């Protein structure tokens, strides 16, 4: 339990965090405020500190903790471009300070890195060989992220991951271009996944089993997926010639 004399310091710290008062937060962090936070509150406080979008604050936080918990990334609104831009800077500098060998944390890191175009963090995770199930996000991400495709070691990937790469490519706005990007980078479209299916059969099964919303949006999603299927099937057949 914090000492009674620490109560007002903790209360003032929480107030500064809520107000996103970076100068006050920095002063209190340097005074050891994090050491007085209850363990049950730590993730919530770190999320709010991340939301300040201030690298001085997060750099100071890094000096006072052993690692960043992956959960702090889970609620960040990445539709907001300011959040994406800040997360790019933060992950580029601090990705190594997460417990990236833990599966759930690695997955959160990879998803966040792709969403924020943080090439440095993605490259780090690729080199560490973690979060393989998230690698297919690369093909549906920005051009900046897709440039990392040559750095993906296809020989080390499972057939399921390779199959998912092609299915993810088929769901993009330009499925033909993305599928050929994969082929050019050594991805084998003829793989058989762990269910004994080729990529075309697996994609077809996914479409048939998906419960599309019964509205205009659902109709558009179905059209997109059917177009992607036709493109994937055409390229798959041509690859056999």
Buried (B, 14 or more C-beta within 10 A) or exposed (E): EEEEEBEEBBEEBBEBBEEBBBEBBBBBBEEEBBEBBEEEEBBBBBBBBBBBBBBEBBBBBBEEEEEBBBBBBEEBEBEEEEBBEBBBBBBBBBBEBBBBEBEEBBBBBBBBBBBBBBBBBBBBBBEEEBBBBBBBBBBBBEEEBBEBBEEBEBEEBEBBBBBBBBBBBBBBEEBBEBBEBBBEBEBBBEBBBEEEBBBBBBBBEBBEEEEEEEEEEEEEBBEBBEBBBEBBBBBBEEEEE
